[in-house]
Amino acid sequence: MATPEPFFEALHGLLERDGCITLGELVEAAGEQALGLLVLLLALPSLVPVVDVPSAPLGGAAIIGLGWRMARGDAKPWLPERIRKMELQRGRVKETLARVDRLMARLRLDRLERRPLSQRWMGALMAWTGLLLAIPVPVPFGNIFPAATLAILGIALLGERPGLGWIGALASLGITLYFALSADLISHEIRRGFSLFVDWIV
C-alpha cells in the first residue's frame, strides 16, 4: 500500500494557486489527515493568552467530538457547507506553514520517522486532551498547555510523525498529573462557576 503524500507537501502545491482557498479545500487536501488539520486549527487560538479563555471551552468541546469520531474509526470529518466555504487568507496560511516548517527543522523533528499513526489511539488521546482544554481550570497555563499539546498532536497526524505523537502523549500525561494535583481548586471553581450560571439563568 502506497504511503499517502504528506499534508504539508500537498499544501505547498495548493498554495501555488491564485486567489483565496477555503477550509473545505484544506480538508480535501489533508485527506485521511483532515482530523489532524482541524484539531490544529481549533487548538491554535487557545495558544494566545488574550483569546484563550473564550476559545478554550468551545475548541475543546469540538476536539472531543473529533477525537471520538477518530477513535471509533471514522477518519473523515463532517463539516457544514457554510463552514467548508469559509475563505482563508493565503498569505497567513503560508506564514503559518513556514513557521511550522522552521520549528520542526530547528528542533530536528523533520528527521523523525514518518509513517501513518494509529487513528484510534490518536483519537482517544485527542479526545482526552480536548477535555483537559475544555475544563475551566484556574491554574497557570491551564488552557495553553493542553492547546500546545493538541497542536503537537495535530502536526504529528499531518506530518505522519509517530515520534511527535509520543511527545504529545507524554505531554498529555503531564497535564493530567498537573490538573490532578490541583483537583480541589479546580472542583471549587467549577462549582462556583456553575452556581453563578444557575443564578444568572434564574
MIDREN-984111 format. One line per field, with one value per residue: residue number from 1; x, y, z of N, C-alpha, C in turn. Coordinates in Angstrom, 2 decimals. Layout:
N
seq (NUM|...) $
n_X (X|...) $
n_Y (Y|...) $
n_Z (Z|...) $
ca_X (X|...) $
ca_Y (Y|...) $
ca_Z (Z|...) $
c_X (X|...) $
c_Y (Y|...) $
c_Z (Z|...) $
This chain:
202
seq (1|2|3|4|5|6|7|8|9|10|11|12|13|14|15|16|17|18|19|20|21|22|23|24|25|26|27|28|29|30|31|32|33|34|35|36|37|38|39|40|41|42|43|44|45|46|47|48|49|50|51|52|53|54|55|56|57|58|59|60|61|62|63|64|65|66|67|68|69|70|71|72|73|74|75|76|77|78|79|80|81|82|83|84|85|86|87|88|89|90|91|92|93|94|95|96|97|98|99|100|101|102|103|104|105|106|107|108|109|110|111|112|113|114|115|116|117|118|119|120|121|122|123|124|125|126|127|128|129|130|131|132|133|134|135|136|137|138|139|140|141|142|143|144|145|146|147|148|149|150|151|152|153|154|155|156|157|158|159|160|161|162|163|164|165|166|167|168|169|170|171|172|173|174|175|176|177|178|179|180|181|182|183|184|185|186|187|188|189|190|191|192|193|194|195|196|197|198|199|200|201|202) $
n_X (0.85|0.62|2.32|0.59|0.71|2.48|0.72|1.71|3.29|1.37|-0.08|1.69|1.58|-1.11|-1.16|0.09|-1.71|-3.80|-5.70|-8.12|-8.24|-10.37|-11.71|-12.76|-11.29|-8.78|-9.32|-9.94|-7.45|-6.00|-7.00|-7.03|-5.86|-7.31|-8.64|-6.54|-5.71|-7.96|-7.99|-5.58|-6.16|-8.25|-6.98|-5.01|-6.02|-6.30|-3.76|-3.09|-2.87|-4.73|-7.11|-7.62|-9.36|-12.21|-12.11|-11.09|-12.97|-14.89|-13.33|-12.16|-14.41|-15.23|-13.00|-13.10|-15.31|-14.31|-12.09|-13.40|-14.81|-12.65|-11.51|-13.44|-13.01|-13.73|-12.38|-13.00|-13.96|-17.07|-18.32|-20.34|-21.73|-21.55|-19.42|-17.39|-17.09|-15.79|-13.46|-9.92|-7.06|-4.53|-1.89|-1.55|-1.86|0.37|2.38|1.97|2.49|5.18|6.31|5.79|7.29|9.88|10.10|9.97|12.27|14.22|14.05|14.70|12.70|11.76|13.29|12.38|11.02|8.77|5.56|2.22|-0.03|-1.70|-5.05|-7.17|-5.91|-4.76|-7.09|-8.43|-6.57|-6.58|-9.23|-9.28|-7.32|-8.57|-10.71|-9.32|-8.57|-11.04|-11.93|-12.51|-9.94|-8.47|-5.61|-2.10|-1.32|-3.32|-5.01|-3.29|-1.27|-2.70|-3.63|-1.25|-0.28|-2.25|-1.83|0.65|-0.08|-1.81|-0.02|1.59|-0.13|-0.63|1.92|2.59|4.20|5.16|6.85|6.37|3.79|4.14|5.48|3.43|1.66|3.06|3.14|0.39|-0.10|1.48|0.08|-2.33|-1.54|-0.72|-3.15|-4.50|-3.17|-4.11|-6.74|-8.64|-8.83|-9.68|-12.15|-13.56|-13.73|-15.19|-17.65|-18.35|-18.54|-20.67|-22.70|-22.93|-23.79|-26.29|-27.62|-27.66|-29.30|-31.71) $
n_Y (-1.20|2.18|4.92|7.73|11.09|13.51|15.91|18.54|18.79|18.53|20.80|22.86|22.73|23.38|26.03|27.35|28.11|30.77|33.39|33.05|30.38|27.82|26.50|24.02|23.15|22.86|20.80|18.76|18.52|17.52|14.97|11.75|12.75|14.84|15.26|15.75|18.22|19.85|19.68|20.97|23.57|24.27|24.28|26.26|29.02|29.02|29.18|31.76|34.09|36.21|35.46|32.93|32.21|32.43|30.82|28.32|26.46|26.07|25.23|22.99|21.35|20.84|19.45|17.18|15.89|15.43|13.80|11.62|10.62|9.83|7.89|5.96|5.04|6.56|8.49|10.61|13.81|15.54|18.51|21.41|22.89|25.65|26.25|24.91|26.52|28.72|31.28|31.44|33.37|33.33|34.23|34.25|31.56|30.54|31.78|30.64|27.96|28.15|28.84|26.57|24.70|25.77|25.54|22.76|22.04|23.35|22.06|19.63|17.88|17.16|15.09|12.87|9.55|8.76|7.64|6.24|6.97|5.38|5.63|5.22|5.20|7.78|9.27|8.76|9.87|12.56|13.24|13.03|14.96|17.16|17.36|18.15|20.66|21.91|22.14|24.59|25.68|27.18|27.61|28.38|28.68|26.91|26.57|26.91|24.91|22.40|23.18|23.59|20.99|19.68|20.95|19.89|17.21|17.43|18.27|16.02|14.12|15.29|15.44|12.84|11.69|9.54|9.83|12.45|12.06|10.45|12.29|14.15|12.49|12.04|14.67|15.14|13.34|14.51|16.95|15.95|14.94|17.35|18.75|16.99|17.33|19.78|19.41|19.98|22.80|23.22|21.86|23.39|25.88|25.16|24.42|26.90|28.43|27.10|27.62|30.40|30.54|29.26|31.07|33.24|32.31|31.89) $
n_Z (0.00|-0.91|0.57|1.74|0.39|2.26|4.22|4.45|2.17|0.16|0.75|0.10|-2.69|-3.10|-2.29|-4.32|-6.18|-7.50|-5.82|-3.08|-0.64|0.54|3.65|3.22|0.97|2.12|3.89|2.09|0.84|2.93|3.22|4.58|6.79|7.70|10.15|11.89|10.89|11.50|14.29|14.87|13.89|15.61|18.05|17.96|18.44|21.25|22.16|22.33|24.81|25.18|23.97|24.85|26.93|26.16|23.86|24.50|25.91|23.85|21.65|22.82|23.30|20.67|19.74|21.35|20.21|17.59|18.17|19.30|17.11|15.52|17.17|17.00|14.54|12.36|10.14|8.56|8.72|9.29|7.97|8.10|5.14|5.01|6.68|5.37|3.16|4.08|3.61|3.57|4.32|2.01|2.36|5.15|5.72|4.38|5.87|8.42|7.78|7.05|9.50|11.03|9.58|9.97|12.75|13.13|11.74|13.26|15.71|14.85|14.24|11.81|11.04|12.21|12.14|9.54|9.24|8.92|11.63|14.42|14.11|15.92|18.46|18.48|18.24|20.68|22.42|21.62|22.18|24.99|25.70|24.60|26.36|28.65|27.77|27.58|30.19|32.63|34.12|36.96|36.99|36.45|33.01|32.33|30.11|27.97|28.01|27.40|24.85|23.41|23.45|21.94|19.51|18.86|18.56|16.40|14.37|14.37|13.26|10.74|9.60|9.78|11.90|14.16|16.38|17.27|18.07|20.35|21.96|22.32|23.73|26.13|27.04|27.41|29.49|31.46|31.81|32.76|35.27|36.41|36.56|38.25|40.66|41.28|41.83|43.89|43.87|41.24|41.25|43.09|41.75|39.48|40.62|41.69|39.36|38.09|39.90|39.69|37.06|37.23|38.91|37.22|35.17|36.52) $
ca_X (0.00|1.47|2.22|-0.02|1.55|2.37|-0.17|2.44|3.71|0.17|-0.47|2.56|1.04|-2.38|-0.91|0.63|-2.81|-4.17|-6.94|-8.27|-8.54|-11.42|-11.43|-13.09|-10.16|-7.72|-9.72|-9.78|-6.01|-5.49|-7.43|-7.23|-5.27|-8.13|-8.93|-5.37|-5.76|-8.99|-7.54|-4.56|-6.82|-9.05|-6.10|-4.16|-6.50|-6.12|-2.37|-2.96|-3.45|-5.83|-8.36|-7.71|-10.46|-13.45|-11.93|-10.70|-14.08|-15.52|-12.39|-12.01|-15.61|-15.19|-11.93|-13.61|-16.14|-13.46|-11.31|-14.29|-15.06|-11.44|-11.34|-14.41|-12.59|-14.24|-11.32|-13.48|-14.81|-18.20|-18.39|-21.44|-21.30|-21.22|-18.07|-16.49|-16.87|-15.06|-12.23|-8.74|-6.05|-3.42|-0.64|-1.47|-1.64|1.77|3.20|1.84|3.19|6.62|6.70|5.80|8.45|11.10|10.13|10.30|13.68|15.05|14.02|15.05|11.55|11.55|14.10|11.72|10.47|7.46|4.66|0.87|-0.27|-2.92|-6.15|-7.96|-5.11|-4.65|-8.40|-8.68|-5.65|-7.06|-10.48|-8.93|-6.64|-9.60|-11.43|-8.46|-8.62|-12.37|-12.16|-12.09|-9.04|-7.86|-4.19|-1.26|-1.21|-4.30|-5.51|-2.21|-0.60|-3.45|-3.69|0.04|-0.21|-3.13|-1.16|1.68|-0.75|-2.29|1.13|2.02|-1.00|-0.45|3.24|2.75|5.39|4.82|7.64|5.64|2.64|4.57|5.75|2.12|1.10|3.74|2.69|-0.97|0.01|1.97|-1.01|-3.29|-0.99|-0.74|-4.53|-4.87|-2.61|-4.90|-8.13|-9.50|-9.05|-10.47|-13.50|-14.20|-14.02|-16.26|-18.89|-18.67|-18.99|-22.00|-23.64|-23.15|-24.58|-27.68|-28.18|-27.90|-30.46|-32.90) $
ca_Y (0.00|3.37|5.89|8.95|12.28|14.29|17.04|19.79|18.82|18.81|22.18|23.72|22.75|24.08|27.45|27.92|28.61|32.15|33.60|32.52|28.97|27.61|25.46|22.75|22.75|22.39|19.49|17.80|18.30|16.71|13.59|10.99|13.50|16.04|15.47|16.39|19.62|20.56|19.77|22.02|24.87|24.55|24.47|27.44|30.22|28.92|29.45|33.21|34.36|37.17|34.85|31.52|31.95|32.06|29.84|27.00|25.52|25.75|24.42|21.70|20.55|20.39|18.45|15.94|15.24|14.94|12.69|10.48|10.06|9.14|6.68|4.99|4.58|7.45|9.48|11.65|14.73|16.18|19.94|22.08|23.52|27.05|26.29|24.45|27.61|29.82|31.59|31.66|34.21|32.51|34.71|33.80|30.11|30.34|32.19|29.61|26.78|28.41|28.80|25.15|24.08|26.24|24.97|21.35|21.95|23.80|21.00|18.40|16.98|16.68|13.89|11.74|8.56|9.10|6.54|6.51|6.75|4.67|6.58|5.01|5.64|9.23|9.83|8.72|10.83|13.90|13.47|13.27|16.25|18.16|17.52|18.97|22.04|22.48|22.38|25.94|25.49|28.42|27.38|28.98|27.98|25.84|26.37|26.93|23.60|21.44|23.66|23.30|19.54|19.35|21.41|18.88|16.01|17.73|18.24|14.62|13.47|15.88|15.07|11.40|11.51|8.86|10.39|13.60|11.53|10.04|13.51|14.65|11.60|12.34|15.99|14.99|12.69|15.53|17.88|15.23|14.94|18.74|19.05|16.15|17.95|20.99|18.96|20.68|24.16|23.13|21.48|24.55|26.89|24.66|24.55|28.32|28.88|26.53|28.32|31.71|30.32|28.98|32.33|34.11|31.78|32.13) $
ca_Z (0.00|-1.05|1.64|1.22|0.35|3.48|4.05|4.24|0.78|-0.62|1.00|-0.71|-4.05|-3.07|-2.11|-5.54|-6.99|-7.24|-5.10|-1.72|-0.50|1.53|4.64|2.58|0.13|3.01|4.40|0.99|0.64|4.04|3.03|5.81|7.90|7.89|11.57|12.46|10.47|12.26|15.68|14.90|13.72|16.81|19.21|17.82|19.14|22.70|22.49|22.51|26.14|25.16|23.50|25.23|27.86|25.47|22.79|25.02|26.09|22.56|20.89|23.49|23.06|19.27|19.62|21.95|19.19|16.51|18.68|19.49|15.78|15.09|17.99|16.51|13.22|11.32|9.94|7.65|9.49|8.61|8.19|7.40|3.89|5.27|7.25|4.32|2.20|4.71|2.90|4.39|3.68|1.54|2.95|6.53|5.71|4.01|7.01|9.45|7.30|7.13|10.91|11.45|8.93|10.65|14.10|13.02|11.34|14.38|16.72|14.13|14.24|10.45|10.84|12.84|11.22|9.01|8.88|9.43|13.06|14.78|14.19|17.14|19.60|18.42|18.51|22.12|23.06|21.31|22.91|26.39|25.82|24.35|27.62|29.53|27.27|27.80|31.61|33.05|35.27|37.43|37.30|35.41|31.72|32.33|28.75|26.98|27.98|26.57|23.46|22.79|23.25|20.82|18.29|18.58|18.07|15.07|13.47|14.28|12.29|9.41|9.10|9.97|12.73|15.42|17.47|17.80|18.77|21.69|22.71|22.71|24.74|27.39|27.48|27.91|30.79|32.40|32.10|33.60|36.63|36.86|36.93|39.39|41.85|41.54|41.73|44.84|43.38|40.01|41.63|43.74|40.75|38.62|41.38|41.79|38.04|37.84|40.75|39.08|35.85|37.64|39.42|36.06|34.46|37.34) $
c_X (0.88|1.25|1.65|0.94|1.40|1.53|0.58|2.94|2.52|-0.26|0.40|2.03|-0.26|-2.18|-0.33|-0.47|-3.16|-5.47|-6.94|-8.48|-9.58|-11.00|-11.74|-11.97|-9.01|-8.04|-9.57|-8.31|-5.43|-5.89|-7.70|-6.66|-6.08|-8.44|-7.76|-5.33|-6.76|-8.61|-6.50|-5.21|-7.63|-8.18|-5.34|-4.71|-6.27|-4.68|-2.11|-3.63|-4.66|-7.15|-8.55|-8.89|-11.75|-13.28|-11.66|-11.89|-14.72|-14.61|-12.21|-13.19|-15.62|-14.14|-12.34|-14.43|-15.32|-12.65|-12.15|-14.59|-13.84|-11.25|-12.30|-14.06|-13.09|-13.24|-11.76|-14.40|-15.94|-18.21|-19.60|-20.91|-20.88|-19.81|-17.04|-16.14|-16.16|-13.73|-11.10|-7.74|-4.84|-2.10|-0.47|-1.23|-0.19|2.69|3.16|2.61|4.69|7.11|6.78|7.01|9.75|11.23|10.54|11.76|14.60|15.15|14.37|13.91|11.27|12.38|13.48|11.13|9.06|6.70|3.29|0.74|-1.57|-4.05|-6.93|-7.21|-5.01|-5.99|-8.72|-7.82|-6.12|-8.34|-10.18|-8.27|-7.60|-10.44|-10.63|-8.48|-9.95|-12.64|-11.68|-11.22|-8.38|-6.40|-3.37|-1.14|-2.20|-4.90|-4.39|-1.51|-1.38|-3.51|-2.38|0.19|-1.06|-2.52|-0.08|1.04|-1.30|-1.17|1.64|1.18|-0.76|0.87|3.54|4.05|5.01|5.60|6.97|4.39|2.99|4.91|4.43|1.49|1.74|3.31|1.27|-0.97|0.49|0.89|-2.05|-2.82|-1.02|-2.15|-4.96|-4.35|-3.38|-6.39|-9.07|-9.83|-9.93|-11.93|-14.25|-14.60|-15.14|-17.60|-19.32|-19.20|-20.39|-23.05|-23.95|-24.01|-26.05|-28.34|-28.52|-29.13|-31.75|-33.20) $
c_Y (1.25|4.31|7.18|10.13|13.07|15.55|18.33|19.91|19.13|20.26|23.15|23.83|23.52|25.59|28.12|28.49|30.04|32.21|33.01|31.01|28.84|26.52|24.09|22.24|22.23|20.99|18.42|17.49|17.42|15.25|12.90|11.71|14.74|16.30|16.13|17.87|20.40|20.70|20.88|23.40|25.25|24.84|25.79|28.69|30.20|29.09|30.94|33.58|35.26|36.50|33.43|31.22|31.61|30.93|28.44|26.07|25.11|24.85|23.04|20.78|20.00|19.30|17.13|15.18|14.66|13.72|11.44|9.81|9.27|7.84|5.57|4.47|5.42|8.59|10.63|12.59|15.28|17.65|20.50|22.82|24.97|27.19|25.87|25.58|28.81|30.04|31.91|32.50|33.37|32.92|34.23|32.31|29.81|30.67|31.15|28.35|26.95|28.34|27.36|24.44|24.47|25.63|23.51|21.15|22.32|22.73|19.64|17.37|16.43|15.44|12.65|10.81|8.95|7.83|6.83|6.16|5.98|5.69|6.44|5.50|7.17|9.88|9.87|9.74|12.25|14.22|13.77|14.63|17.40|18.42|18.38|20.43|22.69|22.80|23.77|25.87|26.81|28.23|27.99|28.07|26.82|25.55|26.20|25.57|22.57|21.86|23.36|21.81|19.11|19.80|20.41|17.63|16.23|17.69|16.81|13.87|13.97|15.47|13.60|11.08|10.85|9.40|11.59|13.15|11.09|11.24|14.11|13.81|11.87|13.69|15.92|14.32|13.69|16.52|17.22|15.21|16.34|19.12|18.24|16.76|19.21|20.68|19.73|22.08|24.15|22.81|22.65|25.59|26.44|24.78|26.01|28.85|28.36|27.26|29.70|31.60|30.08|30.25|33.25|33.64|32.08|33.62) $
c_Z (0.00|0.13|1.11|1.28|1.64|3.24|3.76|2.80|-0.12|-0.46|0.21|-2.13|-4.12|-3.00|-3.34|-6.43|-6.59|-6.44|-3.71|-1.77|0.61|2.52|4.06|1.70|0.97|3.54|3.33|0.75|1.73|3.91|4.36|7.03|8.25|9.35|12.27|12.13|11.32|13.72|15.82|14.81|14.96|18.03|19.15|18.53|20.64|23.12|22.70|23.83|26.12|24.82|24.02|26.13|27.13|24.46|23.32|25.22|24.77|21.72|21.49|23.24|21.63|19.08|20.25|20.92|18.06|16.95|18.85|18.15|15.29|15.87|17.56|15.12|12.07|11.14|9.03|8.41|8.63|8.98|7.47|6.17|4.10|5.81|6.20|3.35|2.81|4.01|3.89|3.62|3.31|2.20|4.38|6.62|5.37|5.17|8.12|9.06|7.42|8.57|11.42|10.86|9.64|12.04|14.06|12.63|12.51|15.46|16.14|14.15|12.85|10.15|11.49|11.78|10.81|8.62|9.48|10.91|13.27|14.98|15.50|18.38|19.64|18.71|19.99|22.85|22.83|22.08|24.38|26.58|25.51|25.58|28.60|29.10|27.62|29.26|31.99|34.31|35.67|37.86|36.17|34.19|31.60|30.97|27.74|26.88|27.14|25.10|22.73|22.51|22.07|19.49|17.88|17.98|16.66|14.03|13.29|13.25|10.88|8.79|9.20|10.71|14.05|16.61|18.10|18.55|20.18|22.56|23.20|23.80|26.11|27.94|28.05|29.28|31.84|32.79|33.02|35.06|37.23|37.33|38.16|40.70|42.24|41.59|42.66|44.35|42.14|40.34|42.25|42.71|39.81|39.33|41.47|40.46|37.72|38.66|40.18|37.83|36.19|38.12|38.25|35.28|35.21|37.45) $
